Structures are given as C-alpha cells and as structure tokens.
Amino acid sequence: MTQSLNAQTHAWLKVFAVSARHLSFTRAAEELHVTTGAVSQQIKQLEERLGFRLFRRLPRQLALTEEGERLAGVVSQAYEAVGLEVDRLRGGVMSGVLRLRCLPSFLAKWLMPRLPRLQARFPDIDLHITAEDSNLSLLDGGYDLAIDLNDGHYPGLQTTALIDEKIFAVCSPQLLRRRPPLTHPEALGYYPLLHDVTAWRGSHDYAEWEHYLGAIGGERVNVRRGYTFNRNQLTVEAAIAGMGVAIARRTLIGDELASGRLIAPFAGSVATGKRYGLVYQQGALDDRRVQAVHDWLEEEARRSQETASLSGAVD
C-alpha cells in the first residue's frame, strides 16, 4: 500500500488532514488558500483512491467516518513528526530552560492535559512552570512567557490573544431535585449562589454573577448571598458537591459537563470582555525556544476553540 501513495495522493492527504482538523471544507479551503469546491473534489478523489469514505456529509456539518478517524490520527502524528524534524534541520535541536508563568486554574484544567504534546514536540526544552494568580505583578521579568486572564491591556509588555472567555451557570443535577426547576433566571432566588471573588483583576466579590445575570435578564436576582471562594475551581468543586449554582468558565469546564457531574441549566453563554493571553517582554520572541512554545500555545488555543464549537459546548 505504501508504494501506491504517489505524490498526488500525498497532496490529497494534506487536504484531508486540514479538513479533518476543521471538520469543514470551507475552513480548510480558507487555510489552504483554495476554493471550497477544490477541497471537496480532492477529498472525493482521495476517497476513490483509497476505496473507502473518510467523511459523512451531514446537512450542516461534516463528521469523520470510523476509517476517517483512524486515518486522521495517523496523518496528524505524521505531520507532527515532520514539523519536529524540520525544526531540527533548520537550526539544530532547541534546548535549554523556558520559564512559563500560568494561572493555576488554567494550568490545571487546560494546559496540563496538553503538556505531553508539548514535551513530544520539543523534548529538549526544559519547561519551568510557575502557577501564579493574575493579581501578581507581571512586570518583574521573572518569566519568558506568562498566561494571564485580563482585558489584553498590559502597558510595557507584549501580548498575544489566546482564548476569549465566556461564562455561564452550572450546577449538579442532584441540586435540581430539591428545589423549583431552573426554567428562568429568577428561579435562582431559590438556590444558593457560589462566588469566585477573584474572577478577574479588580473585580468585586459578586462581579461575575452580576455581569452574567445582567446579560440574561436576571437583574432582579439578589446575588449578594451564598458562599464565596478565592478560586474558580473551588466554586466548581462546590457546585459538584451540590452546594449551589456556580459561574463556570467555558475554557475550564469541559470535563465536568461531558461527564454529567455538572449541567448548564440555561442555554447560551455570556462574553466577559476578558481573554486568556500570552504576556511577554519586548524582544522575548527573538529567542527561538520562546517563539516555538509561543506558536505552539497559540495553535493549541485555536484548536481548543474549534473543538469546543464542534462538540456542542455551551456557546
């Protein structure tokens, strides 16, 4: 079979890899700078060449077939290996220490599960990670890259946006069995509320709930009650324990929703105007190691948002 993969087939596989990542011929065409029709035609030719279908064409989206999923995994690994080898050939193995400062919640819930991929991509970079809250100064220069949650304004520093954060209410399914149903925001008056008092830099104790309810028409709900915590993850754990309704950040809550430990009683999410972003000193990206990890994090963030959108996460 390997001998039958000629240059044309390899070109089609590249188109397939991009299409599988986006699950969209239109978005694949945008990345590849070709027409949607050209992408669709090349995928059809590849399917004919291989003898099996790669995608199921649904009314409003694409889905990989079982064969497509298996091939996508192999192709993705192959391109990852090619990228690593190209980096090695361009300038030798990148090695040494890179200091990364990150918010504890983002580190634990988003970055940690992805670190094995970073390790595989750059095995000779020694990452020194420090978990610190966003209210600590970023001006001390004790890092190469930092991941922070704010409005993107950092005087004297350079920034790269990663993920725009959105919030929504979550609670344990068991909590709903003991109180009136959450069919509308005002029903929250019958439930304890769980507060993150460090929601974002400069916020007051009840800022998240006030912002959220103001956006969904629940202004009359008294939010100045309930339990307060100084970490978002603590409010989430309290919600899992059935203590009340918490405000969840879309980027950090996927596992709890997928497992059914938490549910989102109201449809939709609310933009906060805050975003997770990379922060670094002027000239930091002149270091190839910093540039490489910066670009990797940016790519992972993009994939994360695409996956959340396609999986039906609250949006």
N, C-alpha and C positions, 0 to 999 in steps of 0.2 A: 504493500500500500504506500509505503514511504516514497518509492520510486515514481509513483503516479502523481505525486504532488509537484506539478510543474510550476513555473514562475507565475502563470496566470492564477493557478489555484491558491498560491501563497498570497497573491494580491487580494483575492476574494476573501481569504481568511482574515486579512487585516480589516476589511469592511465588516465582516461578521463580528470580529472582536469589539469594534466600536459600537455596532448595532446592539450587540448583546449587553454591553455596559449600560447603554441608554434605554434599551427596550423601546426604541423609537427610530424609524428610518429617517424621519425629518431631522432629529437632533444629531444623528450620525452624519447626515449629509452636511449639516452646518459645520461640524468639526472637521470633516474631510474636504470641505470646500467643493462639493459636487452637488448635483441635484438629487432630490428625494427619489425620483424615478431611476436614476443611475444606481443608487444604493439598492433599491428594491430589485432591479434587474440582476445585479451582481449576486445578491443573495439567492435569487432563483436559480442562477447558473451554478452557484456552488452546491445548492441542494441537488440539482440534477447530476452534477459531477459525483457527489458523494453517495447518492442513491437513497437519501432519507431527508425528511423535513427537519429544519432547525427551529422554525418559529411557527406558532399558531397565530394566525391573523384574526384577532378578536375585533368586535365592532369599533372600539375606541382605543385599543392599545395592542401591543404585541406581548406574547408570552413565549418563553422558550419551551420547546418540547423536551422530553427526557434526554433524547440524544443531543439536543442543542445545549442543555445544561452541562452535560458531561464534556462536550467539546469546548464550550466556553471556559470551563475551569482549566482545561489543559492549555488552551491558547493563551489565556491570561497569564498563567505561570510561565509560558514560553517567552512572552513579550517582557515580563518582569526580568527574566534571566538575561535577555538580550540587552535591556536597559542597563543592568548592572555591569555587564561586560563592556558595553560602550563607555561607561564612566571610567572603568579601569583602564581601558585603552587610551582614553583621552588624556589622562594625567596621572596614571598610577592609582593605587588604592588610597582612598581618602581615609585617614586615620587620625586618632587623637581625641581629645575631650571636647564635648559640646555641652554647655550648661543651659538647661531648659527650666524655666520657672513657669509653673502652671497652677491654676485654681484647683484646689483639692477635689471639688465635685466633678469638674470637667476631666481631671486626670483619672479619677476612679471609674467614672461611668463611660466616658467617650474614648480617651486616649489609651488607657491601659489595655483594653482588648485589641487595639491596633498595633501596639508596640512590637509584638513578634514580627509583623510585616516590616516594620522599620528596621528591626535588627537583621532580618534576612536581606533587606535591600542594601544596608550599609553595615556589614558585620564588623568593620574595623573602626567605626566611630563609637567611642565610649560616651554614652549619654549620662550626664549627671543631672538628675531631676530633683527639683525642689518644689514641694507643694506649699503655696502661699496664697493668702486671700488677696482679693483685689484692692483692699483698702491699705495695703502696704505699698510703700513708695517704689516706683519703677525707675527712679532716677539714680539709684545707687550704682548702676552699671555692673552689678554682680551676676550677670547672665549674658548669654548670647542671643537667646530668643525667649520671649515670655508670651504666655497665652492669658489674656485678660478678658473680662466682660465689662463693656462700657459703651459709650456713645461713639467711640472711634476717635475722640479728640485727646491727643497726648502731646502737649507742647514740648518741643525739643526732641521728640522721638519720631521714628518712622513706624508706620503701621501697614498691615495687610489684613483686610477683612476675611474672616473665615465663614462664620455662620450667623445669620440674623436670627435672634432668639424670639420665640413666641411662647406664650403661656396659656394654660387652661386649667380648669378644676379637675381634680381626681379624688377618688375615694375607694375604699374597699367595698366589694359587692355586699358583704355582710352588713355594712353600716346602713344600707338602704332598707334592710328588713325590719328595722326597729323604729323607723321614722316615716313621716309622709314622703311620698315619691318626689324626686327632684325633676319635676316636669317643667319648672320655670325658675329663673334666678331667685325670686323672692322666697322660694321654699327653703333656701339656705338659712333662713332665720330659725329653722328648727334643728340646725346642725351646728356642732362645734366647728370653729374655723381654726386652721393651723397656719401659723405665720412664720415666714423667714424674715427676720429683722435686718438681715444684711443682703437683701435682694439685689441691690446694685449700689454703687458708690454714692453716698449721700442720701440714700432713701431712708424714710422713717419706718417705724415698726409695721404699719399697716399698708404700706405703699402698693405692694403687689395686688392685694385684694381690691383696694380702691381703684387701681388702674383697670383691673380685669372687669369688675362689676360695672364700672362706668362705661366700658365698651360694649357690654352685652345687655344693658338696660336694667341693671340691678342696683341702681344708686341708692334705693331706699333700704337696702340691707345694712344692718349695723355690723360693721366689720371690726369694731374695737372691742373684741371679746375673743375668748378662746385661748389656745396655747401658743406661745412664741418660742422659737428656736433660733440659734445663730448660724445655722447651716441649712441649705436647701435639702440636702439629703436626709437630715433629721426629720424635717416635716414630711418627707416622702415615707420614711420608715414609720412615723407615727400614723400616717394615713393607712399604710398596710396593716398596722395593728388595730385598725378600726377606731382610732381616737377622734377622727373628724375628717373634714374635707381640706385638702391642701391645694396649693398652686404648684403645678408642675411645669418644668421647662422642657419643651419638645425634644431638645437635643439629648436630654439626660434620662428620659423616662421610657424608652422603647422596650426594654426587657420586662419591666413591670406590667406594661399594657399587654404585651404579647403573651405573657404567662397567665393573665387574668387576675393577678394579685390586686391590680388596680383597674378601675374603669373611668372613662370620661363621661360624666352624666350629661353634659351639654355639648352640642355639636360646635365645631369650629374652635379656632384659637385666636389669640389676640397678640398683635405685634407690640413689643415693648419699646422699640426705638433703640434697643441695646443690641450689641453683637459681640460674639466671641471673635477675637482677632489676635494676630501676632504683633508683638511690640518689640522693637529693637533699636539699637543705637545707629546713628548715621554711619554708614560705611560698613556695617556688620556683614552685609551680604557680599562684600568683597572676598570674604573667606569662603572657599568652595564648600567646605563642610556645612557652614551655616546656610548658604544658598541651597544646597541639596536638601537639607532637612526642612527648610522653609518651603521649598517647592513640593516636597512630599506631603507635608501637613496641609498645604493648600489643596492638593489633589484629593487627599482623603476627605477633606471637608466637602468638596464638591460632590464626591461620590456618596457621602453620607446624606446629603440633602436630596440627591436623586433617588436614593434607596428609600428614604422616608416618604417621599412623594408617591413612589410606585407601590409601596407596601400598604398604602391607605392609612398612614399615621394621621393623627389629628392635625388638620391644617386650616 
